[in-house]
């Protein structure tokens, strides 16, 4: 066996490190030792390893060949998920911490409101939404919410570029279970592609909605489907095809038998992660929840399932230069079952979410049957140097499906000194908010005020209070998509902003109550047409903008948008024609808007914003961390049969 054969067998996982070294140096082991398979037993999930061997740097190429991975891996910059009795990851973590004994109550749970959907938010009619498979609707929601969590549905999207410099280069990869119902049969003649089932059109639908210009792919079926999609997304990132990749998965019970095709009690789940190279994420100030160090995916062939899984574990660890002793946690389809049940294509997602949350909290979740979680101490080298916590996420193959293995690591600690949002102005900050309808705008304003700006927040005119407000205003400007219904408010601190947003939401609620439940339901079914326009304009510019905002009331075009500090001005531009008063694509327009931001001309910027000009992309120079904010409010409604939209009131989310 020559050196090339030895290196090839080592890279493929057929030789261990010690065996390869012995062969290369001439110290040949006996044939029995050379052919014996290596085991990769990972440290028990309840205790991190205290003294692992020193970690090595990443090898120059991934185990599967191809261009090298970045030396520091890929960052998970956002993750979002919904599981039974856990609409969001905070609720998921709380339930998982209860332990296997209590979490077992969820093993047959279903997603609450899985049949509800906010068609208007995504620019769809209720009839079109009813033709979509439920899995596709759920994925569309969580992929959007994941991007919003990362602050990447607005101007910041343009900074995500491919190797050729193309902006908004975000790949979309989704994993889903088999279609649960024949939606194509319900579609009118010629509309079958629009109702082709879960995930088939989703990458294209989301890419069109957000003007995303990266690759996309669907992975159907199998418990490892999400991890396979993640592996494919990393390949696209490695090749420079996209600057970030959105990877989602959904698992729904296919029928009343409550069981997935792979067997076991069926649970449900849906979620997504956003990935980008770690160096780029840290330079941009992204939140880094965990780092993907290596992935490995393969079909087992006729090999035993355990042998195939063991081979993938060796490949992933070798690619990251990490030994099995350096891994303190292993999440598999078995550990997930205690929290969510069998979630089909979302099984790998649930396992990854569990691992990331344990890395984030520095806490090991209880094993099935245990009563409590335990602190996760970091390991140390013999020299005393502290090592990062590491976890593996592995899903074994089932009959005819793929196995996958992912190595995760906690994010590196930031250096001293936080990145600020820039100088804070004593005269106030301009806060911009938008939504597809006035109803969505009021609900999002309420959500922002309640979750970020508590009612008992005292007005703080200090430099620290103004900097908090400046960071929030900047995040809303850079991180959110620009929609047709808009508000603008100038505030001096977060207390003043919270009071203004609550007053706006209260006035909108009062206008809706006066309009009556029947009139409101009719207006919703018409997607904001007819009488709704006038009621919304009055709610935003008259009753909806607070008692101290009277000049310019009722002006749909944003006239009189300056106003006093703490007063909300709004505009409904759904019926507007043309590009408005300024064409934003012109370099002269961008230079003009940038000059207004530099000069702190808040009155002029507010007027332009309410007149239909996108002022968000200008004045964004300088690094600032992404500020996590609540996602936009979704007003979900039950969907009946195709062509028969429900008339029930919305369920805010």
C-alpha positions in Angstrom: 0.0 0.0 0.0 1.6 3.3 -1.1 1.3 6.6 0.6 -1.6 7.8 -1.6 -3.6 4.7 -0.8 -3.0 5.2 2.9 -4.1 8.8 2.8 -7.2 8.0 0.7 -8.3 5.3 3.2 -7.7 7.7 6.1 -9.7 10.4 4.4 -12.6 8.0 3.8 -12.6 6.9 7.4 -11.4 3.3 6.7 -8.1 3.9 8.7 -7.7 5.6 12.0 -5.2 8.4 12.7 -2.8 6.1 14.6 -3.1 3.3 12.0 -2.4 5.8 9.1 0.6 7.3 11.0 2.0 3.8 11.6 1.7 2.9 8.0 3.2 6.1 6.7 6.2 5.8 9.1 6.8 2.2 8.3 5.7 0.8 11.7 3.2 -1.5 10.1 0.5 -2.9 12.4 -0.7 -6.4 12.0 -3.4 -7.0 9.6 -6.0 -7.7 12.2 -5.4 -4.3 13.8 -5.3 -2.6 10.4 -8.7 -3.9 9.4 -10.5 -3.5 12.7 -13.2 -0.8 12.6 -12.7 2.2 14.9 -15.4 3.1 17.4 -16.3 6.7 18.2 -18.1 6.5 21.5 -18.9 10.0 22.6 -18.8 11.1 26.2 -22.0 10.5 28.1 -24.6 13.3 27.7 -24.6 14.1 31.4 -21.0 15.0 31.8 -18.6 17.0 29.7 -15.0 15.5 29.3 -12.6 17.2 31.7 -9.2 16.4 30.1 -9.4 15.8 26.4 -6.3 15.7 24.2 -5.3 19.0 22.7 -7.5 20.1 19.8 -6.0 20.4 16.3 -6.7 23.0 13.7 -9.1 22.2 10.9 -7.7 20.3 8.0 -7.3 22.2 4.8 -10.1 20.3 3.0 -13.4 18.7 4.1 -13.5 15.0 4.4 -15.5 14.7 1.2 -13.0 16.6 -0.9 -13.6 19.9 -2.7 -12.6 23.4 -1.7 -11.5 23.9 1.9 -13.8 25.0 4.6 -13.1 28.3 6.3 -10.7 27.7 9.2 -13.2 28.8 11.8 -16.3 27.1 10.5 -19.8 28.3 9.7 -22.0 30.3 12.1 -25.6 29.7 12.9 -26.7 33.3 13.1 -30.4 32.7 13.6 -32.7 29.8 14.5 -36.4 29.7 15.0 -38.8 26.8 15.7 -42.3 25.7 16.7 -43.0 22.4 18.5 -46.0 21.0 20.3 -46.8 23.3 23.2 -43.8 25.4 22.4 -44.3 28.2 20.0 -40.7 29.5 20.1 -37.4 28.3 21.4 -37.7 29.8 24.9 -40.8 27.6 25.4 -39.1 24.6 23.8 -36.1 25.0 26.2 -38.3 25.4 29.3 -40.2 22.2 28.4 -37.0 20.2 27.7 -35.5 21.3 31.0 -38.4 19.7 32.8 -36.8 16.4 32.0 -37.8 13.1 30.3 -40.4 12.4 32.9 -42.5 15.5 32.2 -41.4 16.0 28.6 -42.9 12.7 27.7 -46.3 14.2 27.8 -45.5 15.8 24.4 -44.5 12.8 22.5 -47.8 12.6 20.7 -48.4 16.4 20.6 -49.3 18.4 17.6 -48.5 22.0 16.5 -51.1 24.4 17.8 -52.8 26.3 15.0 -51.0 24.3 12.3 -54.0 24.9 10.0 -54.0 28.7 10.4 -52.1 31.0 8.1 -51.6 34.7 7.5 -52.1 34.8 3.7 -52.2 38.6 3.5 -48.8 39.0 5.1 -47.2 36.9 2.3 -49.2 38.5 -0.5 -51.5 35.6 -1.1 -55.2 35.3 -1.3 -57.0 32.9 1.1 -57.9 30.8 -1.8 -54.3 30.4 -3.0 -53.2 29.7 0.6 -55.8 27.0 1.0 -54.4 25.2 -2.1 -50.9 25.1 -0.5 -49.9 22.0 1.5 -49.9 22.8 5.3 -46.2 21.9 5.4 -45.4 24.6 2.8 -47.4 27.2 4.8 -45.6 26.4 8.0 -42.2 26.5 6.3 -42.9 29.9 4.7 -43.7 31.4 8.1 -40.7 30.1 10.0 -38.2 30.8 7.2 -39.4 34.4 7.2 -39.3 34.6 11.0 -35.7 33.1 11.0 -34.6 35.8 8.5 -36.2 38.5 10.6 -34.5 37.1 13.8 -31.2 37.5 12.0 -32.2 41.0 10.9 -32.0 40.0 7.2 -35.3 40.9 5.6 -34.4 44.5 4.8 -31.4 46.6 3.7 -29.0 44.2 5.3 -29.9 41.6 2.7 -27.8 43.5 0.1 -24.7 42.8 2.1 -25.0 39.0 1.7 -23.1 38.5 -1.5 -22.0 35.5 -3.6 -18.4 35.1 -4.8 -19.2 37.0 -8.0 -20.5 40.0 -6.0 -24.2 39.4 -6.5 -26.2 40.9 -3.6 -29.0 39.2 -1.7 -27.4 35.8 -2.4 -29.2 33.6 0.1 -29.7 29.9 -0.6 -33.0 28.3 0.5 -32.9 24.6 1.5 -35.9 22.8 2.9 -36.7 19.3 4.2 -40.2 18.0 4.4 -42.2 14.8 4.9 -44.3 13.3 2.1 -47.3 15.5 1.0 -50.1 14.8 3.4 -53.0 15.5 1.0 -53.6 15.8 -2.7 -53.6 19.5 -3.0 -52.9 19.4 -6.7 -56.3 17.8 -7.3 -58.0 20.8 -5.7 -56.3 23.3 -8.1 -58.2 24.7 -11.0 -57.0 23.7 -14.5 -53.7 25.2 -15.2 -52.9 26.0 -11.6 -51.4 22.6 -10.6 -47.8 24.0 -10.3 -48.9 26.4 -7.7 -50.3 23.6 -5.6 -47.7 21.0 -6.2 -47.2 20.1 -2.6 -45.0 20.8 0.4 -41.6 22.3 -0.4 -41.7 21.9 -4.1 -42.3 25.6 -4.8 -41.1 27.0 -1.5 -37.6 28.0 -2.3 -38.8 29.8 -5.4 -41.8 31.3 -3.6 -39.6 32.7 -0.8 -36.8 33.8 -3.2 -39.3 35.7 -5.3 -41.0 37.3 -2.2 -37.6 38.6 -0.8 -35.7 38.9 -4.1 -33.3 36.2 -3.0 -30.7 35.2 -5.6 -29.1 32.1 -4.2 -29.6 28.4 -5.0 -32.4 26.3 -3.6 -33.2 22.7 -3.1 -35.8 20.4 -1.4 -35.0 17.2 0.5 -37.9 14.9 0.9 -38.5 12.3 3.6 -36.3 10.6 6.2 -35.3 11.5 9.7 -32.0 12.9 8.5 -33.5 15.1 5.8 -32.8 18.4 7.7 -29.2 17.5 8.3 -28.8 16.5 4.6 -30.2 19.9 3.6 -27.8 21.6 6.0 -24.9 19.6 4.4 -26.0 20.8 0.9 -26.3 24.4 2.1 -22.7 24.3 3.4 -21.5 23.0 0.1 -23.1 26.0 -1.6 -21.5 28.4 0.9 -18.2 26.7 0.4 -18.4 27.1 -3.4 -19.3 30.8 -3.1 -22.7 30.3 -4.6 -24.3 32.3 -1.8 -23.3 34.5 1.1 -25.8 32.9 3.5 -28.0 29.9 3.5 -31.5 29.4 5.0 -32.2 25.8 6.0 -35.6 24.7 7.2 -37.6 21.5 8.0 -41.1 20.6 8.8 -42.6 17.3 10.1 -46.3 16.9 10.3 -48.3 13.7 11.2 -49.6 12.4 7.9 -52.9 11.2 9.1 -55.1 10.2 12.0 -53.0 7.2 12.9 -50.5 9.6 14.5 -47.5 7.7 13.3 -44.7 8.6 10.9 -43.6 6.2 8.1 -40.5 5.3 10.1 -42.6 4.2 13.0 -43.0 5.4 16.5 -45.4 7.9 18.0 -45.7 10.9 15.8 -44.9 14.4 17.0 -44.7 17.6 14.9 -42.2 20.4 14.5 -41.1 23.1 12.1 -38.1 25.4 12.2 -35.1 26.8 10.4 -31.5 28.1 10.8 -29.5 30.7 8.9 -25.9 29.9 8.1 -22.9 32.0 7.0 -19.1 31.8 7.3 -18.1 32.6 10.9 -15.6 35.3 9.9 -18.2 37.1 7.9 -20.8 36.8 10.6 -18.5 38.2 13.3 -17.4 41.1 11.1 -21.0 42.0 10.4 -21.9 41.9 14.1 -24.3 38.9 13.7 -25.5 37.0 16.7 -23.6 33.6 16.6 -25.6 30.9 18.4 -23.2 28.0 17.5 -20.6 27.1 15.0 -20.9 24.2 12.5 -17.4 22.7 12.4 -18.0 19.7 10.1 -20.8 17.6 8.5 -20.9 14.2 6.9 -23.7 12.5 5.0 -23.9 9.1 3.2 -26.2 6.2 2.4 -25.2 3.1 4.3 -25.6 0.7 1.3 -25.8 -2.8 2.7 -23.7 -1.9 5.7 -25.2 -2.2 9.2 -26.7 1.0 10.4 -24.4 1.4 13.4 -21.3 0.8 11.2 -22.5 3.5 8.7 -23.1 6.0 11.5 -19.7 5.2 13.1 -18.0 5.9 9.8 -19.7 9.3 9.4 -18.7 10.2 13.0 -15.1 9.5 12.2 -15.3 11.6 9.0 -16.8 14.6 10.8 -14.4 14.5 13.7 -11.4 14.1 11.4 -12.5 17.0 9.2 -12.6 19.3 12.3 -9.4 17.9 13.8 -11.3 16.9 17.0 -11.2 13.6 18.8 -14.2 11.8 20.2 -12.9 12.6 23.7 -13.3 16.3 22.9 -17.1 16.1 22.5 -19.2 16.4 25.6 -22.7 15.9 24.1 -24.4 13.7 21.6 -27.9 14.4 20.3 -29.6 11.7 18.3 -33.1 10.7 17.1 -33.4 8.9 20.5 -32.7 11.9 22.7 -35.1 14.0 20.6 -38.0 11.5 21.0 -38.2 12.4 24.7 -39.0 16.0 23.9 -40.9 16.1 20.6 -41.7 12.5 19.6 -40.9 11.3 16.1 -40.9 14.4 14.0 -40.1 12.9 10.6 -38.1 15.2 8.4 -37.7 17.7 11.3 -36.0 15.1 13.6 -32.5 16.4 12.8 -33.8 19.9 13.3 -35.1 19.2 16.7 -31.8 17.4 17.6 -29.8 20.4 16.4 -32.0 22.9 18.3 -31.5 20.9 21.5 -27.7 20.9 21.0 -27.5 24.6 20.2 -29.6 25.5 23.2 -27.5 23.4 25.5 -24.4 25.1 24.1 -26.0 28.5 24.6 -27.1 27.9 28.2 -24.0 25.9 29.2 -26.5 23.3 30.6 -26.9 19.6 29.8 -30.6 18.6 29.5 -31.7 15.7 31.5 -31.5 12.3 29.9 -34.8 10.4 29.6 -36.0 9.5 33.0 -33.7 12.0 34.8 -35.2 14.7 36.9 -33.1 17.7 36.4 -30.6 19.4 34.1 -26.9 19.8 35.0 -24.3 22.4 34.5 -22.0 21.7 31.6 -18.4 22.5 32.6 -15.9 23.3 29.8 -13.0 20.9 29.2 -9.4 21.9 29.6 -6.1 20.9 27.9 -3.3 19.5 30.0 -1.7 22.9 29.9 -4.8 24.3 31.5 -6.2 26.1 28.4 -10.0 26.1 28.3 -11.6 24.4 25.4 -15.0 25.2 23.8 -18.0 23.0 24.5 -18.7 20.7 21.6 -21.7 18.6 20.6 -22.6 16.2 17.8 -25.9 15.8 16.1 -26.4 12.4 14.5 -29.3 10.6 12.9 -28.9 7.0 12.0 -30.3 5.7 8.6 -33.5 3.9 8.3 -34.4 1.5 5.5 -33.5 3.3 2.2 -32.6 6.6 3.8 -29.5 8.6 4.6 -27.4 8.9 7.7 -26.0 12.3 8.8 -23.5 13.6 11.4 -22.9 17.3 12.3 -20.2 18.6 14.7 -21.2 21.8 16.6 -19.1 24.1 18.8 -20.1 27.0 21.0 -19.3 30.4 19.5 -16.0 32.1 20.2 -16.2 34.8 22.9 -16.2 38.4 21.7 -13.2 40.6 22.4 -13.4 43.4 25.0 -15.5 46.4 24.1 -19.0 46.2 22.6 -19.6 47.5 19.1 -21.9 50.5 19.4 -24.6 51.7 17.1 -22.9 55.0 16.5 -23.3 58.4 18.1 -26.7 59.0 19.8 -28.4 62.3 19.2 -29.9 64.3 22.1 -32.6 65.6 19.7 -34.1 62.1 19.2 -34.0 59.2 16.9 -36.3 58.5 13.9 -38.0 55.1 14.3 -39.5 53.6 11.1 -41.9 50.6 11.0 -43.9 49.1 8.2 -46.3 46.2 7.6 -48.5 44.9 4.8 -51.8 46.3 6.3 -52.7 48.8 9.0 -53.9 45.9 11.2 -50.5 44.2 10.9 -48.8 47.6 11.6 -50.7 48.1 14.8 -50.1 44.5 16.0 -46.4 44.8 15.3 -46.1 48.1 17.1 -47.9 46.5 20.1 -45.6 43.5 20.0 -42.4 45.7 19.9 -43.6 47.9 22.7 -44.7 45.0 25.0 -41.6 42.8 24.4 -38.8 45.4 24.1 -40.2 48.6 25.7 -41.9 47.6 29.0 -44.7 49.8 30.2 -42.8 50.7 33.3 -39.7 51.9 31.5 -38.9 55.3 32.8 -37.9 57.9 30.3 -34.1 58.0 30.2 -32.6 61.1 28.7 -29.0 59.9 29.5 -26.5 59.0 26.8 -27.0 55.3 27.7 -30.7 55.6 27.2 -30.3 57.4 23.9 -27.8 54.8 22.7 -30.3 52.0 23.4 -32.9 53.8 21.3 -30.3 54.5 18.5 -29.5 50.7 18.3 -33.2 49.8 18.1 -33.9 52.5 15.4 -31.0 51.3 13.4 -32.0 47.6 13.6 -35.6 48.4 12.4 -34.1 50.4 9.6 -31.6 47.8 8.4 -33.2 44.5 9.4 -36.9 44.7 8.3 -38.5 44.6 4.9 -40.2 47.7 3.6 -43.9 47.3 3.3 -46.8 49.5 2.2 -48.3 50.6 5.5 -45.8 52.7 7.4 -45.3 54.7 10.6 -42.6 57.2 11.7 -42.0 58.5 15.1 -39.2 60.7 16.6 -38.4 59.8 20.2 -35.7 60.8 22.7 -35.6 57.4 24.6 -37.2 54.0 24.6 -39.7 55.0 27.2 -41.1 57.7 25.0 -41.1 55.4 22.0 -43.0 52.7 24.0 -45.7 55.2 25.0 -46.1 56.4 21.4 -46.4 52.9 20.0 -48.9 51.8 22.6 -51.0 54.9 22.0 -51.0 54.1 18.3 -52.0 50.4 18.8 -54.7 51.4 21.3 -56.2 53.9 18.9 -56.2 51.3 16.1 -57.9 48.8 18.4 -60.5 51.5 19.3 -61.2 52.2 15.6 -61.7 48.5 14.9 -64.1 48.1 17.8 -66.1 51.1 16.6 -66.2 49.6 13.1 -67.8 46.4 14.5 -66.9 42.8 14.2 -68.9 42.1 11.0 -67.5 45.1 9.1 -64.0 44.2 10.2 -64.3 40.5 9.0 -65.7 41.7 5.7 -62.8 44.1 5.2 -60.3 41.4 6.1 -61.7 39.0 3.5 -61.3 41.8 0.8 -57.6 42.1 1.9 -58.0 45.7 2.9 -60.0 46.9 0.0 -63.0 49.2 -0.1 -64.3 50.7 3.2 -61.2 49.4 5.0 -58.9 52.0 3.3 -60.8 54.9 4.8 -61.1 53.4 8.2 -57.4 52.5 8.3 -56.4 56.0 7.1 -58.5 57.6 9.9 -57.1 55.1 12.4 -53.5 55.9 11.5 -53.6 59.6 10.9 -56.5 60.6 13.2 -57.4 58.4 16.1 -54.4 56.1 15.6 -51.6 58.6 16.0 -52.2 59.9 19.5 -53.8 63.0 20.9 -50.9 65.3 20.2 -50.6 64.5 16.5 -53.3 66.5 14.8 -51.6 68.3 11.9 -51.8 66.4 8.7 -54.4 63.9 10.1 -55.9 61.7 7.4 -53.2 62.4 4.8 -52.5 59.1 3.1 -49.5 60.6 1.3 -47.7 61.4 4.6 -48.1 65.2 4.4 -47.2 66.9 7.6 -45.0 64.0 8.7 -42.7 66.0 10.9 -44.7 66.4 14.1 -43.6 66.7 17.7 -41.3 64.2 19.4 -43.2 61.2 20.6 -46.0 61.5 18.0 -46.7 58.8 15.5 -47.4 59.6 11.8 -48.5 56.9 9.4 -49.4 56.3 5.8 -51.2 53.6 3.8 -49.5 53.3 0.4 -51.3 50.2 -0.9 -53.0 52.1 -3.7 -50.0 54.3 -4.6 -48.9 54.3 -8.2 -45.4 54.6 -9.5 -42.1 55.0 -7.7 -43.2 58.0 -5.6 -41.5 61.4 -5.2 -38.0 59.9 -5.6 -36.6 57.0 -7.6 -34.4 55.1 -5.1 -32.3 53.3 -7.7 -30.6 56.5 -8.9 -27.2 57.1 -7.3 -28.2 60.8 -6.9 -31.1 59.7 -4.8 -29.0 57.5 -2.6 -26.5 60.3 -2.1 -29.3 62.7 -1.2 -30.8 60.3 1.4 -27.3 59.6 2.9 -26.8 63.3 3.3 -30.1 63.6 5.1 -29.2 60.9 7.5 -25.7 62.4 8.1 -27.4 65.8 8.8 -29.9 64.2 11.1 -32.8 65.7 9.0 -35.4 63.5 10.7 -38.4 65.6 9.6 -37.5 65.4 5.9 -36.7 61.6 6.1 -40.0 60.9 7.8 -41.9 62.8 5.2 -40.1 60.9 2.4 -40.7 57.6 4.1 -44.4 58.2 4.4 -44.6 59.4 0.8 -43.3 56.1 -0.4 -39.5 56.5 -0.6 -37.3 53.7 0.8 -35.0 55.7 3.1 -33.7 52.7 5.0 -30.6 51.7 3.0 -28.9 55.1 3.3 -26.8 56.2 6.3 -25.7 52.6 7.3 -22.0 53.0 7.4 -20.1 51.6 10.4 -20.2 48.2 12.1 -23.0 47.6 14.6 -24.2 44.3 16.2 -27.5 42.8 15.1 -30.0 43.6 17.8 -32.4 40.7 18.4 -36.0 42.0 18.2 -39.4 40.3 18.2 -40.5 39.2 14.7 -43.3 41.0 12.9 -46.9 40.1 14.0 -48.6 37.4 11.9 -52.4 37.5 12.0 -53.2 33.9 11.4 -56.7 32.8 10.4 -58.1 29.3 9.9 -58.2 28.1 6.3 -61.2 26.0 5.3 -61.5 24.3 2.0 -59.8 25.6 -1.1 -61.9 28.5 -2.4 -63.8 28.8 0.9 -61.8 31.1 3.1 -62.7 31.2 6.8 -64.3 34.2 8.4 -62.9 33.7 11.9 -61.0 36.5 13.5 -57.2 36.6 13.4 -54.9 34.9 15.9 -52.0 37.3 16.6 -48.6 35.5 16.6 
